């Protein structure tokens, strides 16, 4: 029997990405996605991996982890999401041995259609950062939460239960190798003490900012937010630009040449009520900065180095 004809004007269902469905809903949440496999195979990722594997017994420890757990952290992990209510990891976990991944004794129970939740047989000690709950979804996703309820909530989102709001990460903003929505308060609190006043002004401008990072060739970072009006946004762009110029001057005065060199490539952009902070560092600069752990000077580099960006 032929399939029933679809009503005219009825759109076919859009394909659903279970990983992005795991993201929290609502504008008050934050989440950052790391395209782990893409970062690992990027030029920068290859250089950092080379540095890592030069550490004593690094290759042996990595192989021992693979054999013990059935998980290959270099090739078996696809994406990682850091959310305000947990952690989600997608990849190839069909051969994972949960009893080897989880320390101590754990109890497992089914949840939903493809979910499974693991909780410690002995309750975690208050005040310690012990794992409180871990979940799996089929063979393609691991979920970690501070409580079993957080893991239940993430698994529910994956399977379409809960809020009908769109995920906080996705759509037109899901591009690059790292992307997501971050708390402006946390960004401001990460500033050095001498920039505390700037951080307080930043908190008043907007509650959240969008982050996008591309390392497919060079290092290109963009942080953008929307302020209350064009005037306050422009003032903040000038203040951030001045702070970065001061930070570069102080780095030079303290012989922190690596930091000063990177800050040369930072700039701010204000357009109407949108504020952007961008950092675009050429790959050759990063290669030279990482040469200390890669067996000497970077190949192909010269004493003159990479020229500073044009002004």
MARROMI-307051 format. One line per 8 residues: number of its first residue (from 1); their letters; for each residue x, y, z of N, C-alpha, C. Coordinates in Angstrom, 1 decimal. Example, Ala and Ser with C-alpha at 12.3 -4.5 7.8 and 13.67 -1.06 7.14 Angstrom:
<vexmis>
1) as) 13.2:-5.7:7.8:12.3:-4.5:7.8:13.2:-3.3:7.8  12.8:-2.2:7.1:13.7:-1.1:7.1:12.9:0.0:7.9
</vexmis>
This chain:
<vexmis>
1) xxxxxxxx) 0.9:-1.2:0.0:0.0:0.0:0.0:0.9:1.2:0.0  0.6:2.2:-0.9:1.5:3.4:-0.9:1.3:4.2:0.3  2.3:5.0:0.7:2.2:5.8:1.9:1.1:6.9:1.8  0.5:7.2:2.8:-0.6:8.2:2.8:0.0:9.6:2.3  -0.8:10.2:1.4:-0.4:11.5:0.9:-0.4:12.5:2.0  0.7:13.4:2.0:0.8:14.4:3.0:-0.1:15.6:2.5  -0.7:16.2:3.5:-1.6:17.4:3.2:-0.7:18.5:2.6  -1.3:19.1:1.6:-0.6:20.3:1.0:-0.2:21.3:2.0
9) xxxxxxxx) 1.0:21.8:2.0:1.4:22.8:2.9:2.0:22.2:4.2  1.9:20.9:4.4:2.5:20.3:5.6:4.0:20.1:5.4  4.8:20.6:6.3:6.2:20.5:6.1:6.7:19.2:6.7  7.6:18.5:6.0:8.2:17.2:6.6:8.9:17.5:7.9  8.9:16.6:8.8:9.6:16.8:10.1:11.1:17.1:9.8  11.7:18.0:10.6:13.1:18.3:10.4:13.9:17.3:11.2  15.1:16.9:10.7:15.9:15.9:11.5:16.3:16.5:12.8  16.3:15.7:13.8:16.6:16.1:15.2:18.0:15.6:15.5
17) xxxxxxxx) 18.8:16.5:16.1:20.2:16.2:16.6:20.0:15.9:18.1  20.1:14.6:18.5:19.9:14.3:19.9:20.9:15.0:20.8  22.1:15.3:20.3:23.1:16.0:21.2:22.6:17.4:21.4  22.2:18.1:20.4:21.7:19.5:20.7:20.4:19.5:21.4  19.6:18.4:21.3:18.4:18.3:22.1:18.7:18.2:23.6  19.9:17.8:23.9:20.3:17.7:25.3:20.5:19.0:26.0  20.7:20.1:25.2:20.9:21.4:25.7:19.8:21.9:26.5  20.0:22.8:27.6:18.9:23.3:28.4:18.1:24.3:27.6
25) xxxxxxxx) 16.9:24.5:28.0:15.9:25.4:27.4:15.8:26.7:28.2  15.5:27.8:27.5:15.2:29.1:28.2:16.4:30.0:28.1  16.1:31.3:28.1:17.2:32.3:27.9:18.1:32.5:29.1  17.6:31.9:30.3:18.4:32.1:31.5:19.5:31.0:31.7  19.6:30.1:30.7:20.6:29.0:30.8:21.8:29.3:30.0  22.9:28.6:30.3:24.1:28.7:29.5:24.6:27.3:29.1  25.3:27.2:28.0:25.8:26.0:27.5:26.9:26.3:26.5  28.0:25.5:26.5:29.0:25.7:25.5:29.3:24.3:24.9
33) xxxxxxxx) 29.3:24.2:23.6:29.6:23.0:22.8:31.0:23.0:22.3  31.8:21.9:22.5:33.1:21.8:22.0:33.1:20.7:21.0  33.4:21.0:19.7:33.5:20.0:18.7:34.8:19.3:18.8  34.8:18.3:19.8:36.1:17.8:20.3:36.9:17.1:19.1  36.2:16.3:18.3:36.9:15.6:17.2:37.5:16.6:16.2  36.8:17.7:15.9:37.3:18.7:15.0:38.4:19.4:15.6  38.4:19.8:16.9:39.5:20.5:17.5:40.7:19.6:17.6  40.5:18.3:17.9:41.6:17.4:18.0:42.4:17.2:16.6
41) xxxxxxxx) 41.6:17.3:15.5:42.3:17.1:14.2:42.6:18.5:13.5  42.4:19.6:14.2:42.8:20.9:13.7:44.3:21.0:13.8  44.9:22.0:13.0:46.3:22.2:13.2:46.7:22.5:14.6  45.9:23.4:15.3:46.2:23.7:16.7:46.1:22.5:17.6  45.1:21.7:17.3:44.9:20.5:18.1:46.0:19.5:17.9  46.5:19.3:16.7:47.6:18.4:16.4:48.8:18.9:17.2  49.1:20.2:17.2:50.3:20.7:17.9:50.2:20.5:19.4  49.0:20.7:20.0:48.8:20.6:21.4:48.9:19.1:21.8
49) xxxxxxxx) 48.4:18.2:20.9:48.5:16.8:21.2:49.9:16.3:21.1  50.7:16.9:20.2:52.1:16.5:20.1:52.8:16.9:21.4  52.5:18.1:21.9:53.1:18.5:23.2:52.7:17.6:24.3  51.4:17.2:24.4:50.9:16.3:25.4:51.6:14.9:25.4  51.7:14.4:24.2:52.3:13.1:24.0:53.8:13.0:24.2  54.4:14.2:24.3:55.9:14.3:24.6:56.1:14.1:26.1  55.1:14.2:27.0:55.2:14.0:28.4:55.6:12.6:28.7  56.4:12.4:29.8:56.8:11.0:30.1:55.6:10.0:30.3
57) xxxxxxxx) 55.7:8.9:29.6:54.8:7.8:29.6:53.4:8.2:29.2  53.2:9.3:28.5:51.9:9.7:28.1:51.2:8.7:27.1  52.0:8.2:26.2:51.4:7.3:25.2:51.0:6.0:25.9  51.8:5.5:26.9:51.5:4.3:27.6:50.3:4.5:28.5  50.1:5.6:29.1:49.0:5.9:29.9:47.7:6.0:29.1  47.8:6.6:27.9:46.7:6.7:27.0:46.2:5.3:26.6  47.2:4.5:26.2:46.8:3.1:25.7:46.2:2.3:26.9  46.8:2.5:28.1:46.2:1.7:29.2:44.8:2.1:29.5
65) xxxxxxxx) 44.5:3.4:29.3:43.1:3.9:29.5:42.2:3.3:28.5  42.6:3.2:27.2:41.8:2.6:26.2:41.5:1.2:26.5  42.5:0.4:26.9:42.4:-1.0:27.1:41.5:-1.2:28.4  41.6:-0.4:29.4:40.9:-0.6:30.6:39.4:-0.2:30.5  39.1:0.8:29.8:37.7:1.4:29.7:37.0:1.1:28.5  37.7:0.8:27.4:37.0:0.6:26.1:36.7:1.9:25.4  37.2:3.0:25.9:36.9:4.3:25.3:38.2:4.9:24.8  38.2:5.4:23.6:39.4:6.1:23.0:39.1:7.6:23.1
73) xxxxxxxx) 39.8:8.3:24.0:39.5:9.7:24.2:39.9:10.6:23.0  40.8:10.1:22.2:41.3:10.8:21.0:40.5:10.7:19.8  39.9:9.5:19.6:39.2:9.2:18.4:37.7:8.9:18.6  37.4:8.5:19.8:36.0:8.1:20.1:35.1:9.1:20.7  35.6:10.3:20.9:34.7:11.4:21.4:34.5:12.4:20.3  33.2:12.7:20.1:32.8:13.6:19.0:32.6:15.0:19.5  31.6:15.2:20.4:31.3:16.5:20.9:31.2:16.5:22.4  31.5:17.6:23.1:31.3:17.8:24.5:30.5:19.1:24.8
81) xxxxxxxx) 29.5:19.0:25.6:28.7:20.2:26.0:28.9:20.4:27.5  29.3:21.6:27.9:29.4:22.0:29.3:28.1:22.9:29.5  27.2:22.4:30.3:25.9:23.1:30.6:25.8:23.5:32.1  24.9:24.4:32.4:24.8:24.8:33.8:24.2:23.7:34.6  23.6:22.6:34.0:23.1:21.6:34.8:23.7:20.2:34.5  24.9:20.2:33.9:25.6:19.0:33.7:26.5:19.0:32.5  26.9:17.8:32.1:27.9:17.6:31.0:27.3:16.5:30.1  27.4:16.7:28.8:27.0:15.7:27.8:28.2:15.5:26.8
89) xxxxxxxx) 28.4:14.2:26.6:29.5:13.8:25.7:29.0:12.9:24.6  29.1:13.2:23.4:28.7:12.3:22.3:29.9:11.6:21.7  29.8:10.4:21.2:30.9:9.7:20.6:30.5:8.2:20.4  31.6:7.4:20.4:31.5:6.0:20.2:31.7:5.2:21.5  30.6:4.8:22.1:30.7:4.2:23.5:30.1:2.8:23.5  30.0:2.2:22.3:29.4:0.9:22.3:30.3:-0.2:23.0  31.6:0.1:23.1:32.5:-0.8:23.8:32.9:-0.4:25.2  32.3:0.7:25.6:32.7:1.3:26.9:32.3:0.3:28.1
97) xxxxxxxx) 33.2:0.2:29.0:33.0:-0.6:30.2:32.7:0.3:31.4  31.5:0.5:31.7:31.1:1.5:32.7:31.7:1.1:34.1  31.8:-0.2:34.3:32.4:-0.6:35.6:33.8:-0.2:35.8  34.5:0.0:34.6:35.9:0.5:34.6:36.0:2.0:34.6  35.0:2.7:34.0:35.0:4.1:33.9:34.6:4.8:35.3  33.7:4.1:36.1:33.2:4.6:37.3:33.9:4.0:38.5  34.4:4.9:39.4:35.1:4.4:40.6:34.1:3.8:41.6  34.5:2.7:42.2:33.7:2.2:43.3:32.5:1.4:42.7
105) xxxxxxxx) 31.5:1.2:43.6:30.3:0.5:43.3:29.1:1.4:42.9  28.5:1.1:41.8:27.4:1.9:41.3:26.2:1.0:41.0  25.0:1.6:41.1:23.7:0.9:40.7:23.1:1.6:39.5  22.7:0.7:38.6:22.1:1.2:37.3:20.6:0.9:37.2  19.9:1.8:36.5:18.5:1.7:36.3:18.2:2.3:34.9  17.1:1.7:34.3:16.7:2.3:33.0:15.9:3.6:33.2  16.0:4.4:32.1:15.3:5.7:32.2:14.8:6.0:30.8  13.6:6.2:30.5:13.1:6.5:29.2:13.3:5.4:28.2
113) xxxxxxxx) 13.4:5.7:26.9:13.5:4.7:25.9:14.9:4.1:25.7  15.9:5.0:25.8:17.3:4.5:25.6:18.2:4.9:26.7  17.7:5.5:27.7:18.6:6.0:28.8:18.9:5.0:29.9  20.0:5.1:30.5:20.4:4.3:31.7:21.1:5.2:32.6  20.8:5.2:33.9:21.3:6.1:34.9:22.1:5.3:36.0  23.3:5.8:36.3:24.1:5.1:37.3:24.3:6.1:38.5  24.1:5.5:39.7:24.3:6.3:40.9:25.1:5.5:41.8  26.0:6.1:42.7:26.8:5.4:43.6:26.0:4.6:44.6
121) xxxxxxxx) 26.5:3.4:44.9:25.8:2.6:45.9:25.8:3.3:47.3  27.0:4.0:47.5:27.1:4.7:48.7:27.0:6.2:48.4  26.1:6.9:49.1:25.9:8.4:48.9:27.2:9.2:48.9  27.4:10.1:48.1:28.6:11.0:48.1:28.7:11.7:49.4  30.0:11.9:49.8:30.3:12.7:51.0:30.0:14.2:50.8  29.1:14.8:51.6:28.8:16.2:51.5:30.1:17.1:51.5  30.1:18.1:50.6:31.3:19.0:50.5:32.4:18.5:49.6  32.3:17.2:49.1:33.3:16.7:48.2:32.7:16.7:46.8
129) xxxxxxxx) 33.6:16.8:45.8:33.2:16.9:44.4:33.2:15.5:43.8  32.6:14.5:44.5:32.5:13.2:44.0:31.4:13.2:42.9  31.6:12.2:41.9:30.5:12.0:40.9:29.2:11.6:41.6  28.1:12.3:41.3:26.8:12.0:41.9:25.9:11.2:41.0  26.1:11.3:39.7:25.2:10.6:38.8:25.8:10.6:37.4  25.7:9.5:36.7:26.1:9.4:35.3:25.0:8.7:34.5  24.8:9.1:33.3:23.9:8.5:32.4:24.4:8.1:31.1  23.8:7.2:30.4:24.1:6.9:29.0:22.8:6.9:28.2
137) xxxxxxxx) 23.0:7.3:26.9:21.8:7.2:26.0:22.3:6.4:24.8  21.7:5.2:24.7:22.2:4.3:23.7:23.7:4.1:23.8  24.3:4.0:22.6:25.8:3.8:22.6:26.5:5.1:22.2  25.8:6.2:22.1:26.3:7.4:21.5:26.5:8.6:22.5  26.1:8.5:23.7:26.1:9.6:24.6:26.3:9.3:26.0  27.2:10.0:26.7:27.4:10.0:28.1:26.9:11.3:28.7  26.3:11.2:29.9:25.8:12.4:30.6:26.2:12.3:32.0  26.7:13.5:32.5:27.2:13.6:33.9:26.5:14.7:34.6
145) xxxxxxxx) 26.0:14.5:35.8:25.3:15.5:36.6:25.7:15.6:38.0  25.3:16.6:38.7:25.6:16.7:40.1:24.6:15.9:41.0  23.4:15.6:40.4:22.4:14.9:41.1:21.8:13.9:40.0  21.1:12.8:40.5:20.4:12.0:39.6:19.3:12.7:38.8  18.7:13.7:39.5:17.6:14.5:38.8:18.2:15.3:37.7  19.4:15.8:37.7:20.0:16.5:36.6:20.2:15.6:35.4  20.6:14.4:35.7:20.8:13.4:34.6:19.5:13.0:34.0  18.5:12.8:34.9:17.1:12.5:34.4:16.6:13.6:33.4
153) xxxxxxxx) 16.9:14.8:33.8:16.4:16.0:33.1:17.0:16.0:31.7  18.4:15.8:31.6:19.1:15.8:30.4:18.6:14.7:29.4  18.4:13.5:30.0:17.9:12.4:29.2:16.5:12.6:28.7  15.7:13.3:29.5:14.3:13.6:29.1:14.4:14.6:27.9  15.3:15.6:28.0:15.4:16.5:26.9:15.7:15.8:25.6  16.7:14.9:25.7:17.1:14.2:24.5:16.0:13.4:23.8  15.1:12.9:24.6:14.0:12.1:24.1:12.7:12.9:23.9  12.8:14.2:24.0:11.7:15.1:23.7:10.7:15.3:24.8
161) xxxxxxxx) 11.0:15.0:26.0:10.1:15.2:27.1:10.5:16.5:27.8  9.6:17.3:28.3:9.9:18.5:29.0:9.5:19.7:28.2  10.2:20.8:28.3:9.9:22.1:27.7:9.9:22.0:26.2  9.0:22.8:25.6:8.9:22.9:24.1:9.7:24.0:23.6  10.4:24.8:24.5:11.3:25.9:24.0:12.5:25.3:23.2  13.0:26.1:22.3:14.2:25.6:21.6:15.4:25.5:22.5  16.4:24.6:22.1:17.6:24.6:22.9:18.3:25.9:22.9  19.0:26.2:24.0:19.7:27.5:24.2:20.9:27.6:23.2
169) xxxxxxxx) 21.4:26.4:22.7:22.4:26.4:21.7:21.9:25.7:20.5  22.1:26.3:19.3:21.6:25.7:18.1:21.3:26.7:17.1  20.7:26.3:15.9:20.3:27.2:14.9:21.5:27.9:14.3  21.3:29.2:14.0:22.3:30.0:13.3:23.5:30.3:14.1  23.5:30.0:15.4:24.6:30.3:16.2:25.5:29.1:16.4  25.1:28.0:16.0:25.9:26.7:16.2:26.9:26.6:15.1  28.0:27.4:15.1:29.0:27.3:14.1:30.4:27.4:14.7  31.4:26.9:14.1:32.7:26.9:14.6:33.1:25.6:15.3
177) xxxxxxxx) 34.2:25.6:16.0:34.7:24.4:16.7:34.3:24.5:18.2  34.0:25.7:18.7:33.5:25.8:20.0:32.4:26.9:19.9  31.2:26.7:20.5:30.2:27.7:20.4:29.2:27.5:21.5  28.5:28.6:21.8:27.5:28.5:22.9:27.1:29.8:23.5  26.4:29.8:24.6:26.0:30.9:25.4:26.6:30.9:26.7  27.3:31.9:27.1:28.0:32.0:28.4:27.5:33.1:29.3  27.7:32.9:30.6:27.3:33.9:31.5:28.2:35.1:31.5  27.7:36.3:31.3:28.6:37.5:31.3:29.1:37.7:32.7
185) xxxxxxxx) 28.4:37.3:33.8:28.9:37.4:35.1:30.1:36.6:35.3  30.1:35.4:34.8:31.3:34.5:34.9:32.5:35.1:34.1  32.2:35.6:32.9:33.2:36.3:32.1:33.8:37.4:32.9  33.0:38.2:33.5:33.5:39.4:34.2:34.3:39.0:35.5  33.8:38.0:36.2:34.5:37.5:37.4:35.9:36.9:37.0  36.1:36.5:35.8:37.4:35.9:35.4:38.4:37.0:35.0  38.0:38.3:35.0:39.0:39.4:34.7:39.9:39.5:35.9  41.1:40.0:35.7:42.0:40.3:36.8:41.5:41.3:37.7
193) xxxxxxxx) 42.0:41.4:39.0:41.4:42.3:40.0:41.5:43.7:39.6  42.5:44.1:38.8:42.6:45.5:38.4:41.5:45.9:37.4  40.8:44.9:36.8:39.7:45.2:35.9:38.4:45.0:36.5  38.3:45.0:37.8:37.0:44.7:38.5:35.9:45.7:38.2  36.3:46.9:38.1:35.3:48.0:37.8:34.7:47.8:36.4  35.6:47.4:35.4:35.1:47.1:34.1:34.2:45.9:34.1  34.5:44.9:34.9:33.7:43.7:35.0:32.3:44.0:35.5  32.2:44.9:36.5:30.9:45.3:37.0:30.1:46.0:36.0
201) xxxxxxxx) 30.7:46.9:35.2:30.0:47.6:34.1:29.5:46.6:33.1  30.3:45.6:32.8:30.0:44.5:31.8:28.8:43.7:32.3  28.7:43.4:33.6:27.5:42.7:34.1:26.2:43.5:33.9  26.3:44.8:33.9:25.1:45.6:33.8:24.7:45.8:32.3  25.6:45.4:31.4:25.3:45.6:30.0:24.3:44.5:29.5  24.6:43.2:29.8:23.8:42.1:29.3:24.1:40.9:30.2  23.1:40.0:30.4:23.3:38.8:31.3:24.1:37.7:30.6  24.0:37.6:29.3:24.7:36.5:28.6:25.4:37.0:27.3
209) xxxxxxxx) 26.3:36.2:26.8:27.0:36.5:25.6:27.2:35.2:24.8  27.3:35.4:23.5:27.5:34.3:22.6:29.0:34.1:22.3  29.4:32.9:22.3:30.9:32.6:22.0:31.0:31.7:20.8  31.9:32.0:20.0:32.3:31.2:18.8:33.8:31.2:18.6  34.3:30.0:18.5:35.7:29.8:18.2:36.0:28.9:17.1  36.8:29.3:16.1:37.2:28.5:15.0:38.7:28.3:15.0  39.1:27.0:15.0:40.5:26.7:14.9:40.8:25.8:13.7  40.0:25.9:12.7:40.2:25.0:11.5:41.5:25.5:10.8
217) xxxxxxxx) 41.9:26.7:10.9:43.1:27.2:10.3:43.9:28.0:11.3  43.5:29.3:11.5:44.1:30.1:12.5:43.2:30.0:13.8  43.5:30.8:14.8:42.7:30.8:16.0:41.8:32.0:16.0  40.5:31.8:15.8:39.6:33.0:15.6:38.5:32.9:16.7  38.5:33.8:17.7:37.6:33.8:18.8:36.7:35.0:18.7  35.4:34.8:18.9:34.5:35.9:18.9:33.5:35.8:20.1  33.4:36.9:20.8:32.4:36.9:21.9:31.5:38.1:21.6  30.2:37.9:21.6:29.3:39.0:21.2:28.1:39.0:22.2
225) xxxxxxxx) 27.6:40.2:22.4:26.4:40.4:23.2:25.6:41.6:22.7  24.4:41.7:23.3:23.5:42.7:22.9:23.2:43.6:24.1  23.6:44.9:24.0:23.4:45.8:25.1:22.1:46.5:25.0  21.8:47.3:26.0:20.4:48.0:26.1:20.2:49.0:25.1  21.3:49.7:24.6:21.2:50.7:23.6:22.6:51.0:23.0  22.6:51.7:21.9:23.8:51.9:21.1:24.8:52.7:21.8  24.4:53.7:22.6:25.4:54.6:23.3:26.1:53.8:24.4  25.4:53.1:25.2:26.1:52.3:26.3:27.0:51.2:25.7
233) xxxxxxxx) 26.5:50.6:24.6:27.3:49.6:24.0:28.6:50.1:23.4  28.5:51.3:22.8:29.7:51.9:22.2:30.7:52.3:23.3  30.2:52.8:24.4:31.0:53.2:25.5:31.8:52.0:26.1  31.1:50.8:26.2:31.7:49.6:26.7:32.7:49.1:25.7  32.5:49.2:24.4:33.5:48.8:23.5:34.8:49.6:23.6  34.7:50.9:23.8:35.8:51.8:24.0:36.6:51.4:25.3  35.8:51.1:26.4:36.4:50.7:27.7:37.1:49.4:27.6  36.6:48.4:26.9:37.2:47.1:26.7:38.5:47.3:25.9
241) xxxxxxxx) 38.4:48.1:24.8:39.6:48.3:23.9:40.7:49.0:24.7  40.4:49.9:25.6:41.4:50.6:26.4:42.0:49.6:27.4  41.2:48.7:28.0:41.7:47.7:28.9:42.6:46.8:28.2  42.3:46.4:27.0:43.2:45.4:26.3:44.5:46.1:25.9  44.4:47.4:25.6:45.7:48.1:25.3:46.5:48.3:26.5  45.9:48.5:27.6:46.6:48.6:28.9:47.3:47.3:29.3  46.5:46.2:29.1:47.0:44.9:29.4:48.2:44.5:28.6  48.2:44.9:27.3:49.3:44.6:26.4:50.5:45.4:26.9
249) xxxxxxxx) 50.3:46.7:27.2:51.4:47.6:27.7:52.0:47.0:29.0  51.2:46.5:29.9:51.7:45.9:31.1:52.4:44.6:30.9  51.9:43.8:29.9:52.6:42.6:29.6:54.0:42.9:29.0  54.1:43.9:28.2:55.4:44.2:27.6:56.4:44.7:28.7  55.8:45.5:29.7:56.7:46.0:30.8:57.2:45.0:31.7  56.4:43.8:31.8:56.8:42.7:32.6:57.4:41.6:31.9  57.8:41.8:30.6:58.5:40.8:29.8:57.6:39.6:29.5  56.3:39.8:29.5:55.4:38.7:29.2:55.1:38.9:27.6
257) xxxxxxxx) 56.2:38.6:26.9:56.1:38.8:25.4:55.1:38.0:24.7  54.8:36.7:25.2:53.8:35.9:24.6:52.5:36.5:24.7  52.1:36.9:25.9:50.8:37.5:26.1:50.6:38.8:25.3  51.7:39.6:25.3:51.6:40.9:24.6:51.4:40.6:23.1  52.1:39.6:22.6:52.0:39.3:21.2:50.6:38.9:20.8  50.0:38.1:21.6:48.6:37.6:21.3:47.6:38.8:21.4  47.8:39.7:22.4:46.9:40.8:22.5:47.0:41.8:21.3  48.0:41.7:20.6:48.1:42.6:19.4:46.9:42.3:18.4
265) xxxxxxxx) 46.4:41.0:18.5:45.4:40.6:17.5:44.0:40.7:18.0  43.8:41.4:19.2:42.5:41.6:19.8:41.9:42.9:19.4  40.6:42.9:19.2:39.9:44.2:18.8:38.4:44.1:19.3  37.8:45.3:19.4:36.4:45.4:19.8:35.6:46.0:18.6  34.4:45.6:18.5:33.5:46.1:17.4:32.2:46.5:18.0  31.7:47.7:17.8:30.3:48.1:18.2:29.5:48.5:17.0  28.3:47.9:16.9:27.4:48.2:15.8:26.0:48.3:16.4  25.5:49.5:16.4:24.2:49.7:17.1:24.3:49.2:18.5
273) xxxxxxxx) 23.4:48.3:18.9:23.4:47.8:20.3:24.2:46.5:20.4  24.9:46.1:19.4:25.7:44.8:19.5:27.2:45.1:19.7  27.8:44.4:20.6:29.2:44.5:21.0:29.9:43.2:20.7  31.0:43.3:20.0:31.8:42.1:19.8:33.3:42.3:20.2  33.8:41.3:20.7:35.3:41.2:21.1:35.8:40.1:20.3  36.9:40.4:19.5:37.4:39.4:18.6:38.9:39.2:18.8  39.4:38.0:18.7:40.8:37.7:18.8:41.1:36.7:17.7  41.9:37.1:16.7:42.3:36.3:15.6:43.8:36.2:15.5
281) xxxxxxxx) 44.3:35.1:15.9:45.8:34.9:16.0:46.2:33.9:14.9  47.1:34.3:14.0:47.6:33.4:12.9:48.2:32.2:13.5  48.0:31.1:12.7:48.5:29.8:13.2:50.0:29.8:13.4  50.8:30.5:12.5:52.2:30.6:12.6:52.6:31.2:14.0  51.9:32.1:14.5:52.2:32.7:15.8:52.1:31.6:16.9  51.0:30.9:16.8:50.7:29.8:17.8:51.8:28.7:17.7  52.2:28.4:16.4:53.2:27.4:16.3:54.5:27.8:16.9  54.9:29.1:16.8:56.1:29.6:17.4:56.0:29.6:18.9
289) xxxxxxxx) 54.8:29.9:19.5:54.6:30.0:20.9:54.6:28.6:21.5  54.2:27.5:20.8:54.2:26.2:21.3:55.5:25.4:20.9  56.5:26.1:20.3:57.7:25.4:19.9:58.5:24.9:21.1  58.3:25.5:22.3:59.1:25.1:23.4:58.8:23.7:23.8  57.6:23.2:23.5:57.3:21.8:23.9:57.3:20.9:22.7  57.7:21.3:21.6:57.7:20.5:20.3:59.1:20.3:19.7  60.1:20.3:20.6:61.4:20.0:20.1:62.2:21.2:19.5  62.0:22.4:20.1:62.8:23.5:19.6:62.0:24.5:18.8
297) xxxxxxxx) 62.6:25.2:17.9:61.9:26.3:17.1:61.0:25.7:16.1  59.9:26.5:15.8:58.9:26.0:14.9:59.5:25.9:13.5  59.1:24.9:12.8:59.6:24.7:11.4:59.1:25.8:10.6  60.0:26.3:9.8:59.6:27.4:8.8:59.6:28.8:9.4  59.8:28.9:10.8:59.8:30.2:11.4:61.1:30.9:11.1  61.1:32.2:11.2:62.3:33.0:11.0:62.4:33.9:12.2  63.6:34.6:12.3:63.8:35.5:13.4:62.9:36.7:13.3  62.5:37.0:12.1:61.6:38.2:12.0:60.2:37.9:12.6
305) xxxxxxx) 59.9:36.6:12.6:58.5:36.2:13.1:57.4:36.6:12.2  56.2:36.5:12.7:55.0:36.9:11.9:54.7:38.4:12.1  54.5:39.1:11.1:54.3:40.5:11.3:53.0:40.8:12.1  53.0:41.9:12.8:51.8:42.3:13.5:50.7:42.6:12.6  49.5:42.5:13.0:48.3:42.8:12.2:48.4:44.3:11.8  47.9:44.6:10.6:47.8:46.0:10.1:46.8:46.7:10.9  47.0:48.0:11.2:46.1:48.8:11.9:45.2:49.6:11.0
</vexmis>
